[in-house]
Amino acid sequence: MHVIELTRYPVKSLIGETASSFNVGRTGIVGDRAYALQDVETGVIVAAKNPRKWARLLTMTARYLEEPSLHDDTMPPVEITLPDGSTVRSDRDVDQTLSTFLGRQVRLLDQMPDDARYEFIRTTYARTDDGTFLEREAEAAEDIDMAKHRRLNFVDFSPMHVLSTASLRGLAQLRGNEGGIEPHRYRSNVLVEIEGAELAEQDWVGSDVTMGDVTVSVDLPTPRCIMTTLQHGPLPLDRGQLRAINRHNTLDVPPYGRLGCLGIYVTPRDEGAVSLGDPVSVVHRSEAVADRDGVGRG
């Protein structure tokens, strides 16, 4: 197993940037989701998880104009590219430009407000007693308190998201091989090459994983939402992938309930760098404790 792609998302819900190596701190890849837009009228943190308002976020791309520092919470400016190819810097009239493009008044933030909240659309689904899968068309908007997590960036759950090529191939099989599976739709930070076609990394929950200089703890499977179905830059609308996930891979994700999942959320245990080609290894925590205690694998 080894790392084949690294992606950072400077602005929440915008398309991100790839690189051959990224520094990783306790809050994840340095600079990831360090910026976000806020709806001036409602005060909520803007996210494409409410596509009726914010689907157009995924048509814009963000990149840093200089590399953020591992030990400096002040982020350098970002450049945002709109679908027509025009650009705007985060330190130059960005709020007006993005408000005009999105059709709502927004402001760009680089600090989590004390009263931060965000909203998303949850598509509900269920199985009947005979096992038949039913997708309900009704969608409910939910308002989530972000500030209670007291994070330094605008991630929703854990600091980093890891996905494997084996899971993407497994999803393609679950769909009956209806078209290819594009990893960028799932917005992972680290894409790991694993042989085979199975939902592999979700079995790592409760383990530690090393990637380059960094060890991460695997927190939970990644719940998937309507955001994965949306147009992502040149990628078209595709609801079939989310249907396949909900139909074939619903998992218990305490305390959130039973959800369709693909990939894993992880938390760094130390600082370091992750680079393309780095080997990836999984260590069960009981084994790691045994090693530290000087017993176990002789």
C-alpha positions in Angstrom: 0.0 0.0 0.0 1.3 3.5 -0.8 0.2 7.1 -1.3 -0.7 8.0 -4.9 -2.5 11.4 -4.4 -2.5 14.2 -1.9 -5.1 17.0 -1.9 -5.6 20.0 0.2 -8.8 22.2 0.2 -7.8 25.8 1.2 -11.4 26.9 1.2 -14.2 24.7 2.5 -16.4 23.3 -0.3 -14.2 24.6 -3.1 -12.1 22.4 -5.3 -8.6 22.0 -3.9 -5.0 21.7 -4.9 -2.7 18.7 -5.2 1.0 18.4 -4.5 3.8 15.9 -4.2 4.1 16.4 -0.4 2.3 18.2 2.4 3.2 18.9 6.0 0.7 17.5 8.5 0.0 18.8 12.0 -2.4 17.9 14.7 -5.2 19.6 12.8 -4.5 17.7 9.6 -2.8 18.8 6.4 -1.5 22.3 7.1 -3.8 24.8 5.4 -6.7 22.4 4.8 -10.1 24.0 5.2 -8.4 27.0 6.8 -10.8 29.4 5.0 -14.6 29.2 4.7 -17.4 31.4 3.4 -20.1 32.7 5.8 -23.6 33.6 4.7 -24.0 37.3 5.9 -27.8 37.0 6.2 -28.0 33.8 8.3 -24.5 33.6 9.8 -24.1 29.9 8.8 -20.8 28.6 7.5 -21.4 28.0 3.8 -21.0 24.4 2.5 -22.1 22.6 -0.6 -23.9 20.1 1.7 -26.9 22.4 1.1 -26.7 22.4 -2.7 -29.9 24.4 -3.2 -28.0 27.4 -2.0 -24.4 26.5 -2.6 -23.8 23.9 -5.3 -21.8 26.6 -7.3 -19.1 26.4 -4.7 -17.8 23.2 -6.4 -17.3 25.1 -9.6 -14.5 27.2 -8.0 -10.9 26.3 -7.2 -8.7 27.6 -4.4 -4.9 27.5 -4.0 -2.4 29.1 -1.7 -0.2 31.8 -3.1 2.6 30.6 -0.7 3.0 27.5 1.4 1.5 27.7 4.9 3.8 27.2 7.9 3.4 24.2 10.1 3.7 26.3 13.3 2.0 29.5 12.3 -1.8 29.7 12.6 -1.9 32.7 10.3 -2.6 31.5 6.8 -1.2 33.1 3.7 -3.6 34.5 1.1 -5.4 32.2 -1.3 -6.3 32.7 -5.0 -9.8 31.6 -6.0 -10.5 30.8 -9.7 -14.1 31.1 -11.0 -15.5 29.0 -13.8 -14.9 31.7 -16.4 -11.1 31.6 -15.5 -11.1 34.9 -13.7 -9.4 35.0 -10.3 -9.7 36.9 -7.0 -7.3 36.9 -4.0 -8.5 36.5 -0.5 -6.9 39.8 0.5 -8.4 41.9 -2.4 -12.2 42.5 -2.7 -13.0 38.8 -2.4 -16.3 39.2 -0.6 -17.9 41.3 -3.3 -16.7 39.2 -6.1 -17.9 35.9 -4.6 -21.2 37.5 -3.4 -21.9 38.5 -7.0 -21.0 35.1 -8.3 -23.1 33.2 -5.7 -26.1 35.5 -5.7 -26.0 35.9 -1.9 -23.9 38.1 0.4 -21.0 36.2 1.8 -17.8 36.9 3.6 -14.5 34.9 3.6 -13.4 33.8 7.0 -10.0 32.5 8.2 -11.1 32.1 11.9 -13.9 29.9 13.3 -16.5 32.3 14.8 -17.7 31.5 18.4 -21.2 31.0 17.2 -20.3 29.1 14.0 -23.1 26.9 12.5 -23.6 25.2 9.2 -26.5 23.5 7.4 -26.7 20.5 5.1 -29.3 18.4 3.3 -29.6 14.8 4.5 -31.2 12.4 2.0 -33.1 9.8 4.0 -33.3 6.1 3.0 -34.5 2.9 4.5 -35.0 -0.8 4.0 -38.3 -2.6 4.2 -38.9 -5.8 6.3 -38.1 -7.9 3.2 -34.8 -6.1 2.6 -35.9 -4.0 -0.3 -34.0 -0.7 -0.5 -36.1 2.5 -0.7 -34.7 6.0 -1.3 -37.0 8.7 0.0 -37.0 11.8 -2.1 -37.8 14.0 0.9 -34.7 15.9 2.1 -34.4 17.6 5.4 -32.2 20.6 6.2 -30.2 20.2 9.4 -28.4 23.0 11.3 -25.3 21.8 13.1 -23.3 23.6 15.8 -19.7 23.8 14.6 -18.2 26.0 17.3 -18.8 23.3 20.0 -15.9 21.3 18.4 -13.5 24.3 19.0 -11.5 23.5 15.9 -8.9 25.7 14.3 -10.1 24.9 10.8 -13.5 24.3 9.1 -13.5 20.5 8.9 -16.8 18.8 9.8 -15.5 15.8 11.7 -11.9 14.5 12.0 -8.9 16.5 10.7 -8.1 14.2 7.7 -9.9 12.0 5.2 -8.3 8.9 3.7 -9.7 6.9 0.7 -8.3 3.8 -1.1 -8.4 2.8 -4.8 -9.7 -0.6 -3.6 -12.8 1.0 -2.2 -13.3 2.9 -5.5 -13.1 -0.3 -7.5 -15.4 -2.0 -5.0 -17.9 0.8 -5.4 -17.7 0.4 -9.2 -18.6 -3.3 -8.8 -21.5 -2.5 -6.5 -22.8 -0.2 -9.2 -22.5 -2.9 -11.8 -19.5 -1.1 -13.3 -21.7 1.8 -14.5 -19.0 4.2 -15.5 -15.8 5.0 -13.7 -15.4 6.1 -10.2 -13.7 9.5 -10.0 -11.8 9.9 -6.6 -12.1 13.7 -6.6 -15.8 13.5 -6.1 -15.1 12.1 -2.6 -12.7 15.0 -1.6 -10.2 12.9 0.3 -6.9 14.3 1.6 -4.9 11.0 1.0 -5.6 8.5 -1.7 -4.0 5.1 -1.0 -3.3 2.5 -3.7 -4.5 -0.9 -2.5 -4.8 -3.9 -4.7 -8.2 -5.6 -5.2 -11.8 -4.3 -5.3 -13.2 -4.2 -1.8 -14.1 -1.6 0.8 -10.8 -2.1 2.5 -10.0 0.9 4.7 -13.2 0.9 6.8 -11.8 -2.2 8.5 -9.0 0.0 9.9 -11.3 1.7 12.4 -9.7 1.4 15.8 -6.2 1.0 14.3 -3.2 3.3 13.8 -1.9 4.0 10.2 1.5 5.3 9.3 2.0 7.3 6.1 5.5 8.8 5.6 6.5 10.6 8.9 3.0 10.6 10.2 0.9 8.2 12.3 -2.8 8.7 12.4 -5.5 7.1 14.4 -8.6 5.9 12.5 -11.7 7.4 14.0 -14.7 6.3 12.0 -15.9 5.4 8.5 -16.6 8.5 6.4 -20.4 9.1 6.1 -21.3 10.2 2.5 -23.8 12.9 1.7 -25.5 14.6 -1.2 -22.4 16.6 -1.9 -20.8 13.6 -3.6 -23.6 13.6 -6.2 -23.0 17.2 -7.4 -21.1 18.6 -10.3 -17.4 19.0 -9.2 -15.7 21.2 -11.8 -15.8 19.1 -15.0 -17.4 16.1 -13.2 -21.1 15.9 -14.0 -24.0 15.4 -11.6 -24.2 11.7 -10.6 -26.6 10.4 -8.0 -25.9 6.7 -8.8 -22.8 6.5 -6.7 -24.5 7.7 -3.5 -27.4 5.3 -4.1 -25.0 2.4 -4.4 -23.2 3.4 -1.2 -26.5 3.7 0.7 -27.8 0.5 -0.8 -24.7 -1.7 -0.1 -22.6 -0.1 2.6 -24.6 1.4 5.4 -22.7 1.2 8.7 -23.3 2.1 12.3 -21.4 5.3 12.9 -21.9 6.3 16.6 -23.3 8.7 17.6 -24.6 9.7 14.2 -26.7 6.5 13.4 -26.6 4.2 10.5 -25.1 5.9 7.4 -23.8 5.1 3.9 -20.0 5.3 4.1 -16.9 5.3 1.9 -13.4 6.0 3.2 -12.2 6.8 6.7 -11.8 9.9 8.9 -8.4 10.0 10.8 -6.6 12.2 13.4 -2.9 12.8 13.3 -1.0 11.6 16.4 2.2 13.5 15.5 3.6 16.0 13.0 5.6 15.4 9.9 5.3 15.1 6.1 3.3 12.8 3.8 4.5 12.4 0.2 3.6 10.6 -2.9 5.0 7.1 -2.9 5.1 6.8 0.9 4.3 3.3 2.1 1.2 2.9 4.2 0.9 0.4 7.0 -1.8 -0.5 9.5 -1.0 -1.3 13.2 -3.8 -2.4 15.5 -3.6 -0.4 18.7 -3.2 -3.5 20.9 -0.1 -4.4 18.9 1.3 -0.8 19.2 0.8 -0.9 23.0 2.5 -4.3 23.2 5.5 -3.0 21.3 5.8 0.1 23.5 5.6 -2.2 26.6 8.4 -4.4 25.2 6.2 -7.5 24.8 4.3 -9.1 22.0 6.0 -9.6 18.7 9.4 -11.0 19.6 
